[in-house]
Amino acid sequence: MRVGFIKAKTHPFFMHFSINSFIKHFLLLALFSFLLIQACTRKTENQLHVDVEIQVLTDQNIADSEMDDVASIYTEILSVLAKKMEAGRDTTFEYDQCASVTTQIVEKKLTVDFGASGCLGRDGRTRKGKYVITYTSQFFAVGAVVYVAFQNYEVKRTRSQVFVRIDNNSTFRQETIEMMSGGSFRFTRTMNARLNFADGSAFTWQGARQIIWLSLAISNRFEYDWTTDTTSTGSGTSRKGNNFTLKFMSPIQVLGQCMGQGINRPVRGKLAVNSSGTTRSIDFGDGSCTGQVETVVNGVSRTMVLP
């Protein structure tokens, strides 16, 4: 008697069902994977876009704050030297721990030289090169004009490892417009600056600022406070070569005590940067020296510390 095994046959219906089920599951998996990749790609592209646009805000802050820094330094020097200037004597003295200031009274000129190797200031910033300051009359006199010319001037900001150079062709002009109640002054400041970065890129910027100088301490620039009002204007070209314009949404306030802590930016107010249909806004905070700001780009909000 032969014993054998009966070979089971798969019914065509079940074979057809299994193949169709596999194909459907495969197609669904492929579609899900495609959508997931697309979503991740869009998220990555959007994040990169946000990062690029925030770079514009960062560079704009550097450009503005460098001009503020120059203004606070020459205001301190001119205020401290007022009596010496009236005496008509040229002099050279050390400033900010290692810089050298040379005065030329008749020519109404000051040269602030930070040296070629770098000078670490009281605020923790390292500066090198020099700038030449010329003025038309007593600093706070209505109608007095101050000019600044840059000569190989570079700054390494607090929390940064690289220098940013202000191009020698950059210009700075400030005029005293009026004395206000309470001893404050109104200035108009016009600037045309080019920042050269270590990676070879450049950021160009020009603007007109209407400034209210809120305090007149004559011995320490870290006691100066001032506000830029909403009638101020600005425009420029980003590192990517895109043109932009500025809109001051609320008055921008700078506090000297924060600058003394290395917080080289405003601490209150809102600014918008418009370019290529994209609006980026920055809220500088509540007046505290935390260094934090809130940026919004294409609806994406981010809290960060500007360099």
Beta strands, then each sheet from edge to edge (+ up, - down):
strand 1: 92-95
strand 2: 99-104
strand 3: 109-113
strand 4: 119-120
strand 5: 126-135
strand 6: 145-156
strand 7: 164-166
strand 8: 171-179
strand 9: 185-196
strand 10: 202-213
strand 11: 225-228
strand 12: 233-237
strand 13: 243-248
strand 14: 252-255
strand 15: 268-275
strand 16: 278-286
strand 17: 292-297
strand 18: 300-305
sheet 1: 1+ 2- 3+ 5- 4+
sheet 2: 1+ 2- 3+ 5- 6+ 7- 9+ 8-
sheet 3: 1+ 2- 3+ 5- 6+ 7- 9+ 10- 11+ 14-
sheet 4: 1+ 2- 3+ 5- 6+ 7- 9+ 10- 12+ 13- 15+ 16- 17+ 18-
end
